């Protein structure tokens, strides 16, 4: 059962979503190292999701319509904010904005984006509902670490692949068109999550 869960997790990782978008954002604005940092933040967030799911806390949160709405609301506003900030960073033609120290919070950005991703809540609740019967004392700690490390490695690999090209037009860090596109994608994701959460709540 764990193998099938691991496969499902890998498929979920490769699917476009807020985590992928925020990795691309940090890489396109600040380079590969910040992509690695945001990947660590996402990994920490997934570890927390796993612990919440194992202990049944996620089910309690998701069973409350108001809590679910607030998580979706905070997540959507934060993602939209990241998109807006990315857009204004791109419109500034100087290089100073890339060296102003704002990107030092990449780990925190990855963590917040993942923690308030309602899909991550739902995914790991579903996953651990299946796995819970096979979890004993040892695997209780191993499974969350595995999912967190796998996620960190995947997004780190993505950060590397996005910056591997020596051709500036293909290297996402040097391509402003990709940055503009990703800022719009982030804003769109934030708006979709916001509209959907409001629609489901009201």
C-alpha atoms as a printed R data frame, in Angstrom:
    type eleno elety resid chain resno       x      y       z
1   ATOM     1    CA   UNK     A     1   0.000  0.000   0.000
2   ATOM     2    CA   UNK     A     2   2.890  2.358   0.728
3   ATOM     3    CA   UNK     A     3   4.278  1.909  -2.804
4   ATOM     4    CA   UNK     A     4   0.987  2.998  -4.367
5   ATOM     5    CA   UNK     A     5   0.818  5.944  -1.982
6   ATOM     6    CA   UNK     A     6   4.370  6.939  -2.913
7   ATOM     7    CA   UNK     A     7   3.471  6.791  -6.620
8   ATOM     8    CA   UNK     A     8   0.384  8.931  -5.996
9   ATOM     9    CA   UNK     A     9   2.544 11.429  -4.130
10  ATOM    10    CA   UNK     A    10   5.058 11.641  -6.998
11  ATOM    11    CA   UNK     A    11   2.253 12.230  -9.490
12  ATOM    12    CA   UNK     A    12   0.827 14.954  -7.257
13  ATOM    13    CA   UNK     A    13   4.271 16.595  -7.026
14  ATOM    14    CA   UNK     A    14   4.672 16.795 -10.793
15  ATOM    15    CA   UNK     A    15   1.199 18.293 -11.234
16  ATOM    16    CA   UNK     A    16   1.134 22.106 -11.618
17  ATOM    17    CA   UNK     A    17  -0.028 23.925  -8.507
18  ATOM    18    CA   UNK     A    18   0.841 26.649  -5.987
19  ATOM    19    CA   UNK     A    19   4.048 24.895  -4.852
20  ATOM    20    CA   UNK     A    20   5.376 24.577  -8.395
21  ATOM    21    CA   UNK     A    21   4.407 28.157  -9.191
22  ATOM    22    CA   UNK     A    22   6.147 29.580  -6.131
23  ATOM    23    CA   UNK     A    23   9.329 27.611  -6.874
24  ATOM    24    CA   UNK     A    24   9.378 29.014 -10.393
25  ATOM    25    CA   UNK     A    25   8.738 32.488  -8.964
26  ATOM    26    CA   UNK     A    26  11.736 32.418  -6.631
27  ATOM    27    CA   UNK     A    27  13.995 30.868  -9.263
28  ATOM    28    CA   UNK     A    28  13.001 33.368 -11.945
29  ATOM    29    CA   UNK     A    29  13.518 36.328  -9.624
30  ATOM    30    CA   UNK     A    30  16.521 35.305  -7.557
31  ATOM    31    CA   UNK     A    31  18.156 32.220  -9.032
32  ATOM    32    CA   UNK     A    32  18.786 28.558  -8.287
33  ATOM    33    CA   UNK     A    33  19.841 28.814  -4.636
34  ATOM    34    CA   UNK     A    34  16.585 30.504  -3.663
35  ATOM    35    CA   UNK     A    35  14.769 27.729  -5.524
36  ATOM    36    CA   UNK     A    36  16.552 25.227  -3.286
37  ATOM    37    CA   UNK     A    37  15.562 27.228  -0.208
38  ATOM    38    CA   UNK     A    38  11.889 27.440  -1.152
39  ATOM    39    CA   UNK     A    39  11.997 23.681  -1.826
40  ATOM    40    CA   UNK     A    40  13.138 23.136   1.765
41  ATOM    41    CA   UNK     A    41  10.244 25.293   2.979
42  ATOM    42    CA   UNK     A    42   7.774 23.213   0.965
43  ATOM    43    CA   UNK     A    43   9.309 20.028   2.374
44  ATOM    44    CA   UNK     A    44   8.853 21.312   5.927
45  ATOM    45    CA   UNK     A    45   5.250 22.207   5.119
46  ATOM    46    CA   UNK     A    46   4.574 18.707   3.785
47  ATOM    47    CA   UNK     A    47   6.144 17.177   6.896
48  ATOM    48    CA   UNK     A    48   3.743 19.227   9.025
49  ATOM    49    CA   UNK     A    49   0.810 18.140   6.834
50  ATOM    50    CA   UNK     A    50   1.818 14.507   7.339
51  ATOM    51    CA   UNK     A    51   2.011 14.869  11.115
52  ATOM    52    CA   UNK     A    52  -1.374 16.585  11.214
53  ATOM    53    CA   UNK     A    53  -2.893 13.855   9.053
54  ATOM    54    CA   UNK     A    54  -1.370 11.014  11.107
55  ATOM    55    CA   UNK     A    55  -2.688 12.507  14.332
56  ATOM    56    CA   UNK     A    56  -6.140 13.156  12.874
57  ATOM    57    CA   UNK     A    57  -5.896 16.923  13.347
58  ATOM    58    CA   UNK     A    58  -6.332 17.609   9.625
59  ATOM    59    CA   UNK     A    59  -9.630 15.732   9.603
60  ATOM    60    CA   UNK     A    60 -10.881 17.859  12.492
61  ATOM    61    CA   UNK     A    61  -9.863 21.061  10.670
62  ATOM    62    CA   UNK     A    62 -11.368 20.018   7.343
63  ATOM    63    CA   UNK     A    63 -14.622 18.887   8.967
64  ATOM    64    CA   UNK     A    64 -15.186 22.489  10.065
65  ATOM    65    CA   UNK     A    65 -16.444 24.541   7.113
66  ATOM    66    CA   UNK     A    66 -15.230 27.825   8.614
67  ATOM    67    CA   UNK     A    67 -11.686 26.527   9.248
68  ATOM    68    CA   UNK     A    68 -11.491 25.143   5.734
69  ATOM    69    CA   UNK     A    69 -12.691 28.466   4.315
70  ATOM    70    CA   UNK     A    70 -10.159 30.473   6.343
71  ATOM    71    CA   UNK     A    71  -7.260 28.242   5.251
72  ATOM    72    CA   UNK     A    72  -8.272 28.586   1.599
73  ATOM    73    CA   UNK     A    73  -8.779 32.343   2.003
74  ATOM    74    CA   UNK     A    74  -5.380 32.954   3.589
75  ATOM    75    CA   UNK     A    75  -3.667 30.736   1.030
76  ATOM    76    CA   UNK     A    76  -5.332 32.436  -1.951
77  ATOM    77    CA   UNK     A    77  -4.547 35.955  -0.722
78  ATOM    78    CA   UNK     A    78  -0.917 35.038  -0.034
79  ATOM    79    CA   UNK     A    79  -0.412 33.447  -3.459
80  ATOM    80    CA   UNK     A    80  -2.041 36.464  -5.142
81  ATOM    81    CA   UNK     A    81   0.242 38.736  -3.134
82  ATOM    82    CA   UNK     A    82   3.305 36.805  -4.339
83  ATOM    83    CA   UNK     A    83   2.113 37.176  -7.925
84  ATOM    84    CA   UNK     A    84   1.600 40.936  -7.556
85  ATOM    85    CA   UNK     A    85   5.024 41.387  -5.932
86  ATOM    86    CA   UNK     A    86   6.629 39.354  -8.707
87  ATOM    87    CA   UNK     A    87   4.940 41.549 -11.328
88  ATOM    88    CA   UNK     A    88   6.242 44.760  -9.742
89  ATOM    89    CA   UNK     A    89   9.713 43.244  -9.364
90  ATOM    90    CA   UNK     A    90   9.718 42.551 -13.091
91  ATOM    91    CA   UNK     A    91   8.608 46.060 -13.989
92  ATOM    92    CA   UNK     A    92  11.628 47.467 -12.159
93  ATOM    93    CA   UNK     A    93  14.394 47.360 -14.750
94  ATOM    94    CA   UNK     A    94  17.207 47.841 -12.262
95  ATOM    95    CA   UNK     A    95  19.064 44.908 -10.733
96  ATOM    96    CA   UNK     A    96  18.877 46.363  -7.258
97  ATOM    97    CA   UNK     A    97  15.597 44.672  -6.490
98  ATOM    98    CA   UNK     A    98  17.233 41.299  -7.019
99  ATOM    99    CA   UNK     A    99  19.819 42.086  -4.388
100 ATOM   100    CA   UNK     A   100  17.724 43.818  -1.737
101 ATOM   101    CA   UNK     A   101  17.592 40.871   0.638
102 ATOM   102    CA   UNK     A   102  13.844 40.253   0.267
103 ATOM   103    CA   UNK     A   103  14.483 36.762  -1.081
104 ATOM   104    CA   UNK     A   104  16.135 35.664   2.183
105 ATOM   105    CA   UNK     A   105  12.693 34.449   3.297
106 ATOM   106    CA   UNK     A   106  12.462 31.824   0.563
107 ATOM   107    CA   UNK     A   107  12.158 28.987   3.094
108 ATOM   108    CA   UNK     A   108   9.327 30.826   4.843
109 ATOM   109    CA   UNK     A   109   7.626 31.566   1.505
110 ATOM   110    CA   UNK     A   110   7.706 27.866   0.602
111 ATOM   111    CA   UNK     A   111   6.429 26.872   4.046
112 ATOM   112    CA   UNK     A   112   3.519 29.328   4.088
113 ATOM   113    CA   UNK     A   113   2.501 28.521   0.515
114 ATOM   114    CA   UNK     A   114   2.366 24.799   1.271
115 ATOM   115    CA   UNK     A   115   0.772 25.029   4.725
116 ATOM   116    CA   UNK     A   116  -2.157 27.063   3.400
117 ATOM   117    CA   UNK     A   117  -2.607 24.889   0.333
118 ATOM   118    CA   UNK     A   118  -5.982 23.254   0.952
119 ATOM   119    CA   UNK     A   119  -5.258 20.617  -1.689
120 ATOM   120    CA   UNK     A   120  -2.249 19.480   0.323
121 ATOM   121    CA   UNK     A   121  -4.503 19.155   3.387
122 ATOM   122    CA   UNK     A   122  -6.965 17.008   1.459
123 ATOM   123    CA   UNK     A   123  -4.294 14.930  -0.270
124 ATOM   124    CA   UNK     A   124  -2.476 13.854   2.887
125 ATOM   125    CA   UNK     A   125  -5.694 13.228   4.780
126 ATOM   126    CA   UNK     A   126  -6.738 10.869   1.975
127 ATOM   127    CA   UNK     A   127  -3.279  9.311   1.829
128 ATOM   128    CA   UNK     A   128  -2.956  8.601   5.531
129 ATOM   129    CA   UNK     A   129  -6.531  7.358   5.780
130 ATOM   130    CA   UNK     A   130  -5.334  4.505   3.568
131 ATOM   131    CA   UNK     A   131  -1.940  4.105   5.265
132 ATOM   132    CA   UNK     A   132  -3.034  4.455   8.888
133 ATOM   133    CA   UNK     A   133  -3.655  0.729   9.407
134 ATOM   134    CA   UNK     A   134  -0.160 -0.165   8.223
135 ATOM   135    CA   UNK     A   135   1.631  2.464  10.317
136 ATOM   136    CA   UNK     A   136   3.336  1.178  13.449
137 ATOM   137    CA   UNK     A   137   5.836  2.777  15.817
138 ATOM   138    CA   UNK     A   138   8.724  3.061  13.325
139 ATOM   139    CA   UNK     A   139   6.835  3.984  10.173
140 ATOM   140    CA   UNK     A   140   4.878  6.567  12.122
141 ATOM   141    CA   UNK     A   141   8.035  8.704  11.892
142 ATOM   142    CA   UNK     A   142   9.481  7.399   8.617
143 ATOM   143    CA   UNK     A   143   6.504  8.126   6.332
144 ATOM   144    CA   UNK     A   144   6.307 11.876   7.027
145 ATOM   145    CA   UNK     A   145  10.091 12.193   6.611
146 ATOM   146    CA   UNK     A   146   9.955 10.267   3.324
147 ATOM   147    CA   UNK     A   147   7.212 12.455   1.833
148 ATOM   148    CA   UNK     A   148   8.961 15.640   3.004
149 ATOM   149    CA   UNK     A   149  12.358 14.623   1.609
150 ATOM   150    CA   UNK     A   150  10.894 13.426  -1.697
151 ATOM   151    CA   UNK     A   151   9.091 16.746  -2.122
152 ATOM   152    CA   UNK     A   152  12.203 18.765  -1.289
153 ATOM   153    CA   UNK     A   153  14.298 16.755  -3.752
154 ATOM   154    CA   UNK     A   154  11.725 17.093  -6.538
155 ATOM   155    CA   UNK     A   155  11.417 20.866  -6.259
156 ATOM   156    CA   UNK     A   156  15.205 21.191  -5.883
157 ATOM   157    CA   UNK     A   157  15.579 19.226  -9.113
158 ATOM   158    CA   UNK     A   158  13.030 21.523 -10.748
159 ATOM   159    CA   UNK     A   159  15.028 24.558  -9.583
160 ATOM   160    CA   UNK     A   160  18.173 23.043 -11.082
161 ATOM   161    CA   UNK     A   161  16.567 22.174 -14.408
162 ATOM   162    CA   UNK     A   162  15.090 25.669 -14.764
163 ATOM   163    CA   UNK     A   163  18.535 27.255 -14.471
164 ATOM   164    CA   UNK     A   164  20.776 24.680 -16.155
165 ATOM   165    CA   UNK     A   165  20.816 26.282 -19.599
166 ATOM   166    CA   UNK     A   166  23.679 28.655 -20.412
167 ATOM   167    CA   UNK     A   167  21.488 30.274 -23.048
168 ATOM   168    CA   UNK     A   168  19.975 33.335 -21.351
169 ATOM   169    CA   UNK     A   169  16.777 33.016 -23.345
170 ATOM   170    CA   UNK     A   170  16.243 29.491 -22.032
171 ATOM   171    CA   UNK     A   171  17.493 30.151 -18.520
172 ATOM   172    CA   UNK     A   172  14.421 31.161 -16.516
173 ATOM   173    CA   UNK     A   173  16.440 33.412 -14.207
174 ATOM   174    CA   UNK     A   174  17.369 35.609 -17.172
175 ATOM   175    CA   UNK     A   175  14.069 35.453 -19.050
176 ATOM   176    CA   UNK     A   176  11.706 38.264 -18.044
177 ATOM   177    CA   UNK     A   177   8.899 36.973 -20.254
178 ATOM   178    CA   UNK     A   178   8.745 33.792 -18.184
179 ATOM   179    CA   UNK     A   179   8.760 35.893 -15.018
180 ATOM   180    CA   UNK     A   180   5.829 37.982 -16.245
181 ATOM   181    CA   UNK     A   181   3.964 34.829 -17.217
182 ATOM   182    CA   UNK     A   182   4.543 33.247 -13.818
183 ATOM   183    CA   UNK     A   183   3.380 36.394 -12.018
184 ATOM   184    CA   UNK     A   184   0.119 36.184 -13.952
185 ATOM   185    CA   UNK     A   185  -0.160 32.446 -13.227
186 ATOM   186    CA   UNK     A   186   0.288 33.050  -9.488
187 ATOM   187    CA   UNK     A   187  -2.366 35.763  -9.508
188 ATOM   188    CA   UNK     A   188  -4.707 33.488 -11.452
189 ATOM   189    CA   UNK     A   189  -4.172 30.579  -9.037
190 ATOM   190    CA   UNK     A   190  -4.839 32.884  -6.099
191 ATOM   191    CA   UNK     A   191  -8.029 34.207  -7.680
192 ATOM   192    CA   UNK     A   192  -9.305 30.719  -8.566
193 ATOM   193    CA   UNK     A   193  -8.719 29.444  -5.024
194 ATOM   194    CA   UNK     A   194 -10.369 32.558  -3.581
195 ATOM   195    CA   UNK     A   195 -13.452 32.358  -5.816
196 ATOM   196    CA   UNK     A   196 -13.833 28.611  -5.242
197 ATOM   197    CA   UNK     A   197 -13.487 28.912  -1.453
198 ATOM   198    CA   UNK     A   198 -16.043 31.758  -1.298
199 ATOM   199    CA   UNK     A   199 -18.436 29.817  -3.570
200 ATOM   200    CA   UNK     A   200 -18.150 26.643  -1.454
201 ATOM   201    CA   UNK     A   201 -18.568 28.513   1.825
202 ATOM   202    CA   UNK     A   202 -21.525 30.671   0.872
